[in-house]
C-alpha cells in the first residue's frame, strides 16, 4: 500500500545529519513502502526542522516489530530516567 | 536470435501550469513507430524500481516515459524529495493530471510515436492511472497495478489534494483497462477489487482483471520480499499482451 498515513510529532531536540548536528522540531511518522530497508512495509520516521524549511532529514525505516521494541525501549529509558533524575516521564 | 537495442535519456516535459518537469525516457532504438506508456511511480518516489520498469517496457517494445512527479519539490535525492511530498500530504490530483497530460503530449510529439498512449502505475500510481484515464482525453489503454485508494471507504481519505475517489469518475473512462491484483493485498483489498469490477461491469467498460493467489502488494518488484516470481511473470505477460493489443503492435527484435 501507499498509505498517505502520516503523523506529525512536534519535538524539541537535536539530531545529527550529514552536515553535523542540527535542531529538529518535527518527526514525520508513517507506515508505508520503505525506500531502502528490505521490507514490504516499514515504520518510517523523518526527523526534520520545519522552521528552517526542512532542508535535511534524518531518516530511519524500521520493521514493525523493531519499531515496537524501540517504542518500548524509549518508554523504559524515560521511566528509568525519571526514577534516577527526578524528571517527569 | 537478437535483442532490441534501447535508447534512454533524461527529458523535459511541460506539465501543470506550464511548469517544466523532468522524466526518464526509454524506448527501443529502432526506426519503427511504437506505442508509448506513461509510467507513474508510487508515493515513496521516483525510485530505481520505476526506472527499471521503464527499461523493461522498452525492452518489450514500447516507448516509456517515467516522469518525476515531485520535480517541484527538489532539489534532492528522490527519497528525500519523496519524504517532503509525503509530509505535505502527497501530490495534488490536479497537478498530477496536468503533468500527465504534458507527458502524453511529449510522447505523441516524438518521431517514433505511433500516436497511441497508455498510462500505467503501481500502487498509488495505479490509482493515478485510473484517475488519469477518467480525467484526460486521448488514452488508448490504462494499466492499474494494485492501485490502492481507487475506492475510498473512509471519507477522511478525501482531502483537498485528493478530493474525489477515482471510482466515482469511472463513467468518464474511455480507454480499455487492465487490473493486476494480489489476493493477499489489503490496499486494495479483494473486496475493493470486486467492487471496482462491479462498477466497470455496470458501466459497460472494457476491462480485464487478473487476480493472483499467493501474492500481496507490489509483487512485481524483484528487489522486495513481496516479489512472487510465478505471479509476476504471468502478470507481466498479461500487461505486454494488453499493451500489444491496445497501443501496439509492440516492437520485436
Interface residues (C-beta under 8 A of the other chain):
Chain A: X1 X2 X3 X4 X6 X8 X28 X30 X32 X33 X34 X35 X36 X38 X39 X40 X46 X48 X54 X57 X59
Chain B: X42 X43 X44 X45 X47 X79 X80 X82 X83 X84 X86 X87 X89 X90 X123 X124 X148 X149 X157 X162 X185 X186 X187 X216 X217 X218 X223 X224 X225 X226
